[in-house]
């Protein structure tokens, strides 16, 4: 009886130790309709309220804590020539689903976006 008790006690200690050593991440395991994948956003065309294509999403910049800092848009070019990169807050974009694709709209105009300062990427 004592031997069984000691084995049980040892097994409990091992389980408790391994549970403490294994990090637990509280995340959901399924994308919902109101969540967007960055891999699908980058490269998406951006439209103004008149449904005119005014640029595209070049990149999405995150802070070290994982929060979104800004969205870098490519504006003003033609067929990839003469593009200018500008940053806007993510909250300035309205993203909806159009069937299986995403539609990105901003209240800005092509001229108002081109008037923003050039975005400078950090050189690492």
C-alpha positions in Angstrom: 0.0 0.0 0.0 2.8 2.4 0.9 4.6 1.6 -2.4 1.4 2.4 -4.4 0.9 5.6 -2.5 4.5 6.7 -3.2 4.2 5.9 -6.9 1.0 7.9 -7.1 2.6 10.8 -5.2 5.6 10.7 -7.6 3.4 10.6 -10.6 1.5 13.6 -9.3 4.7 15.5 -8.8 5.9 14.8 -12.3 2.6 15.9 -13.8 2.6 19.1 -11.8 6.2 19.9 -12.7 5.6 19.3 -16.4 2.4 21.3 -16.4 4.3 24.3 -14.9 7.2 23.9 -17.4 4.9 23.9 -20.4 3.8 27.4 -21.5 0.1 27.8 -21.9 -1.1 30.1 -24.7 -4.7 31.4 -24.6 -5.6 31.7 -28.3 -8.5 30.7 -30.3 -8.0 28.2 -33.1 -10.3 29.6 -35.7 -10.5 32.8 -37.8 -13.8 34.6 -37.6 -15.5 36.8 -40.2 -14.3 40.0 -38.4 -10.6 39.0 -38.5 -8.3 39.5 -41.5 -5.1 37.7 -42.5 -2.2 40.0 -43.1 -1.1 37.7 -46.0 -4.3 38.5 -47.7 -4.3 42.2 -47.0 -0.7 42.9 -48.3 -1.1 43.5 -52.0 -4.8 44.3 -51.8 -5.9 47.3 -53.9 -7.2 50.3 -51.9 -10.2 52.2 -53.2 -11.6 55.6 -52.4 -15.2 56.3 -51.6 -15.9 56.8 -55.4 -14.7 53.2 -55.9 -11.5 54.4 -57.7 -8.3 52.4 -57.2 -5.9 54.8 -55.5 -3.1 52.4 -54.4 -2.4 49.1 -52.7 -1.3 47.8 -49.3 2.5 47.5 -49.4 3.1 46.3 -45.8 1.7 46.2 -42.3 3.9 47.4 -39.4 3.5 45.9 -36.0 4.9 47.1 -32.7 7.0 44.9 -30.4 3.9 44.1 -28.3 2.1 42.8 -31.3 -0.3 45.7 -31.8 -0.7 47.2 -35.2 1.2 50.4 -35.7 0.4 51.5 -39.3 -0.4 50.3 -42.8 2.0 51.3 -45.5 0.3 52.1 -48.8 1.8 52.3 -52.3 0.3 55.3 -54.1 0.9 57.5 -57.1 2.6 55.1 -59.4 1.7 53.4 -62.6 2.5 49.7 -63.1 4.9 49.8 -60.2 6.9 52.8 -61.5 7.0 56.0 -59.5 5.3 54.5 -56.4 5.4 56.4 -53.2 5.0 54.7 -49.8 2.9 56.5 -47.2 1.6 55.3 -43.8 -1.9 55.5 -42.5 -3.5 54.2 -39.3 -5.2 50.9 -39.8 -8.4 52.6 -38.4 -8.4 54.8 -41.6 -9.2 51.7 -43.7 -12.6 50.0 -44.0 -12.2 46.3 -44.9 -15.1 44.3 -46.1 -15.5 40.9 -47.8 -16.6 40.8 -51.4 -17.3 37.1 -51.8 -14.0 35.3 -51.2 -11.9 38.5 -51.7 -11.3 41.5 -49.5 -12.2 45.1 -50.4 -10.2 47.9 -48.8 -11.6 51.4 -48.8 -10.3 54.7 -47.4 -11.8 58.2 -47.2 -8.5 59.6 -48.5 -8.0 60.6 -52.1 -5.1 59.8 -54.3 -3.9 63.4 -54.0 -4.3 63.5 -50.2 -2.3 60.3 -49.9 0.4 61.4 -52.3 0.7 64.6 -50.2 1.7 62.6 -47.1 5.4 62.4 -46.3 7.3 59.4 -47.7 7.4 56.4 -45.4 10.9 55.3 -44.5 11.4 51.6 -43.7 13.9 50.7 -40.9 17.0 49.3 -42.5 18.1 46.2 -40.6 
